[in-house]
Amino acid sequence: MESSLPQSTRAPSMRAVLQPVYGLPEVLVQGEVPRPVVHDDGVLVQVVASAVTKGDWHLLTGKPYLIRLAGFGFKKPNQPIPGMAVAGRVEAVGRNVTAFHVGDEVLGEINRGGFAEYVCVREAELVHKPATLSFEGAAAIPVSATTALQGLRDAGRLQAGQSVLINGAAGGVGTFAVQIAKALGAVVTGVCSAGNVELVRSIGADHVIDYGQEDFTQGGRRYDVIFDLVGNRPLAACRRVLTARGRLVACAGGVGHDWVGPMLLVLAGLATNLYSPQPFVSLMAKPNNDDLLTVCGLVEAGTVRPVIDRRYGLGEAQEAMRYLGAGHSRGKSVFML
């Protein structure tokens, strides 16, 4: 039914990916919704690129169910527009905003709403985009690159000269982790499929293991840090290839439970710290603008480069999420608006 309002008085609209319910990628549709109105403490961003993240998959399926209790909506999503990692241009700012001005190029990790032409976010969720970084590369950094940085530097306490193994080295977090580990001065071993061996080697891995040919837990090398992004090997097996006081940082828990996800496995792992000198650390990455700026600095220095796998339009949201859910991404996939 057509609106009876004159054209000149209608609120501006925008294209967006809409998720009315939890489910598989088929629940996603493209629609027209009102453009956000900037509030006093907000920044209205015209989105140029938005990256697809593992968090988007969990919030699409609503699993583990525990995440629904974290403010995202129990029966259906409170925020019907997905998307947590964005890059774009500032369209308008609220009167209390001081760090950004109209026309600034920005990137940031946001709560939801990135799969749309515009999003209104808090000033604290954004940083300025380096001029040398493309919008698609900038969108790839929030969530994935900061997870890699926090996992290696903070949870793993990785130091120059140490040896690190990254299980899942070709994925969105893994490709950043390989490069950040090299920037920290480590000797890096990446684990990936046969088709991704050359990619992982090209971004700086000193050694690459094709998991189809070799089980890294049965090898002769020992590692000061294992950064596990897959969760497909038993904890005891991983500890066998750690140094005497090596650290296992888990950013995945395997398949897990529909209600609590990998939490039971995580708790079991943490319990082993009571008797093992090799710490098990469960990584819960958090948004951090200082970390965003750190990664942007590494990109500007030429030390880190975002690896872009696929580019999609908003009308291809189902395909993009289906590909993400299959678990075979090479780097990051992004929506280009």
C-alpha positions, 0 to 999 in steps of 0.5 A: 500500500502506498503512503499517503504522505507527500514525497517531500515529507517522507523520511529518507529510506535506505537499503539494508539486509534484514533478519526478521527471525533467527535461522539459516541464511534463507531468512535474510532479505533485502529491504527498504527501511528508514535511514537512521537519524543522528542523535546528540552523541552519535555519528551517522556513517554512510557505509562503503564496505561491511565485512562478514564475521563469525559473530554474524553467523552466531547472531543469524542462527541464534546459537548457542542460545546463550547469546540470546540472553546477552541482549540480542533478543530471545525469540527474535533479533532486537536489531534486525539489521546484521553487520558488526564490522564497517568502513565508510564516510561520516555523513552527519555528527551529533552536537556532542561529537568532537572527534569526527567531522562530515566527510571523515573516512572511518572504520569500526566495530559496532553492535549491529546494523552494518549491512545497510547503506547507513548506520548511526553509531557511538563516537567511541566505536569508530577510528579514522581510516588510514588514507592508504587503506581501501574501504574493503580492507578497512572493513576487514580489520574490526573484529577479526584483526583485533581478535588476532592481536588480543589472542597473540599479544595478550592471551598468548603473551607471544614474544619475539623469538618464540614459536607459535602455531596458528590452527586455522591460518587461512581464515578471517582471523587466521590470516591476520594472526599469521601476519601479526605474529610475524610483526611480533617477531615470532616463528610462525607455523600455519595449519590450513587445507592444501588449497590454502598452503601457498596463501598462508606462506605468502603472508609470512608463515615460516612453516605451513602444515596441510592438515589433510596430510599431517596432524600437527599434534603428532609432529616433532616441533614444539610451540610456545603458543598455540592459537587455536581457531578451529577447536578440532584437536583434543586439549591433551594432544595440543599440550603434547606439542607445547613447550614446558610452559607453553600457552594454548589460546582457544578462540573456538571450542569445536561444535559445542552445545546448542544452548551453551556452545563451547562453554562446557569444553572451555570450563573443562579446559580451564579446570586443567589449569589446576594441575598443568603448567601449560596454561589453557586460555579461553579468548573472549575478544573485546572491541578496543579502539586502541587495538584497531589503531595498532592494526591500522598502523601495521597496515600503514607500515606494510607489515599487515595486509587484509586478505579479501576473499569474496565481494558481495552486494547487499542482495547477495546476503544469503550467499555470503552467509552460506559461504561463511557458514561452510567454514572455508573462507580464505581471509575476509568476505565483504559487502560493497555498497 
